[in-house]
Amino acid sequence: MRSFGILGLALAVSCAIPALADEQLIPLAQSGSWAAVEHRPSMTDPPDVCLASVINGAMALRSDGTTVELRSGNDSWSLPDGVQGSISFTVNGNTYSFDIVSNTDTMVSADVDADKVQPILDDMAKASSLTLTIGKAKPISVSLSGSSKALNAFRTCAGIGGGAAGGGTNPFQ
């Protein structure tokens, strides 16, 4: 799988957002091979899109405040419109599978059931890698090294409760 890099991360966010002159794409966190960003229509508006992704684009979580999507991309793909299939992954002994609902020529997207978001993030916080399968393709291993920082930033941005296990207190609670 060829690398999307930070540019790919920014494109994954911006593909579904109309461009405005004063819009802001703000990096939130980067650690290991994971990064989180948020999009704001302007610097005074709250975020309208939050994204956490492994930098090579193999897997991303995207929230627009109403839904969470699981995305996977590969710049060597050449997909037709209307791809059917699923995105599945196994992490921390649990398997999650979601139907593809949309795609571009190099990316597929699936809606994540609202009741699965928290367990997925919790499982990812406890694991060092996950196994990702797109459609009938050979499964690939995705490192979760460094993902806690990016996934916690994603949780905060998207207003999703919880956080990675392991230390610290919140002086505001």
Secondary structure, DSSP 4 states (H G I P E B T S, - for coil): ----HHHHHHHHHHTTS---TT-EEEEEEEETTEEEEEEESSTTSPPSEEEEEETTSS-EEEE-SS-EEEEEE-TT--PPTT---EEEEEETTEEEEEEEEEE-SSEEEEEEPHHHHHHHHHHHHH-SEEEEEETTSPPEEEE-TTHHHHHHHHHHHHT-----SSS---TT-
